[in-house]
């Protein structure tokens, strides 16, 4: 068979010819098409259902972003890719890795890395394994037959070979020095490729280890991430030759970098589904996601920049958890269908200058929910300690009980923060008032509950820790019209809610600033804000969930998780307050 001015064995398939020319970098002067064109053709031949032909009339499966990424891979030794959510970055490089290995397995070492082993197995490793197994190398011959996938040690090699070096290998970067040594200690006589997934959270030592391989004859390193921190190790690999000021995020899609490579930027506003005005590729970012981010966080928020625009948020930009648009929804009091029930929460922060605050509210049926809440009042707890008085925690407990009795709050409708010194107050109230009070520990990880009924992700997937979930739940209830009475009369509370900031960190999770960070920035602690969000947490434990149920939702999963939450909240052992159950 003669093609591209060269003779090939008659039994070779189209995919094998294209892979050979790709591996040999066959130029147009040699009769070929150039390395990128051969890689494109090889991917279309290996996975025609993904890359060849049209997905519908007039819309090809080979998209603009695929053309850009394969061009960068074939023309630069270091490729940094920043992009929006659901950009198929990892999926694409899983297939590029597979095609590159199939093209020359006897001379190629490809390392796949990510920040944690579970994430590596779920994303880059899984995409590469799937690509290898489904690759149609020849008619009736798939890669799953010609290559062995060994999940136990995360290696891929030609079937039947005992070669331990020339493989595709998966290495989690959280293995520390072991990962560093394994990466930098493995050189190749010809092809040495490294793909770093979740690069924004990857330690600098991994980048250094990979860069140590640049002496290998054919070296490539691709770094993939949703951009969150410009001034990070990953950010330095993305920095343009002329500095960040020379890049216009509304125009630029790629640029050469100071550290000698190319940075590719995938902007969600230019993605295929948005460009065509309809969902053509279900796995790519869709208009409904853009709309949800704009509504929940706002255009111009850190999450919008990172996960929609695929761009580092402007320096100093943090999101506000409770913007004025959300607070304004909670100004008017809700009108109940029946007599409401009084509830209360206590932030007993009587150390370090923080204020001890008791919040009183009421809840009942309104706005299609049995757990709609009006704020009634917030009361600073002020007690005086003398030589003859009871200890401070007793004084606080007794004053709280007195006020709650005045406002007709039963112990079963009371919650307090037991982080730190609050445990003593809780123990006294349980003994003297009722063992059915609820404890809230601001520490620990997020829970498995959902923030809203229609959410497909649980809170462990959305938030970095429990306190972030706690505050965001308060926002969710306001957004859904389940909170009222937070008028201008509550100026301190509104100021605290509006002041606390958040950012998006690795794994796309939301992180709110710590109390210490907020105090250093503003000079005060969000004590009334903490008391407010605990009121919402109390109603969540009673069965309340913000939002409406999606069609077909049964509620059984949330009921199971709520039962688990209530179990932990009702335990009286101070070492077992309500926190996320260990995985």
Secondary structure, 3 states (H helix, E strand, C coil): CEECCEECCCCCCHHHHHHHHHHCCCCCCCCCCCHHHHHHHHHHHHCHHHHCCEEECCEECCCHHHHHHHHHHHHCCEEEEEECCCCCHHHHHHHHHHHHHHHCHHHEEEEEEECCHHHHHHCHHHHHHHHHHHCEEECCEEHHHHEEEECCCCEEEECCCCCCCCCEEEEEHHHCHHHHHHHHCCCCCCEEEEEECCHHHCCHHHHHHHHHHHHCCEEEEEEEECCCCCCCHHHHHHCECCCHHHCCCCCCCEEEECCCCEEEEECHHHCHHHHHCCCCCCCCCCHHHHHHHHHHCCCCCHHHHHHCCCCCCCCCCCEECCCHHHHHHHCCCCCCCCCCEEEEEEEECCCCCCCEEEEEEEEEEECCEEEEEEEEEEEECCCCCCCCCCCHHHHHHHHHHHHHHHCCCCHHHEEEECCCCHHHHHHHHHHHCCCCCEEECCCCCCCCCCCECCCCCCHHHHECCHHHHHHHHHHHHHHCCCEECCCHHHHHHHHHHHHCEEEECHHHCEEECCHHHHHHHHCCCCHHHHHHHHHHHHHHHCCCCECCCCCCCCCHHHHHHHHHHHHHHHCCCCCCCCCCCCC
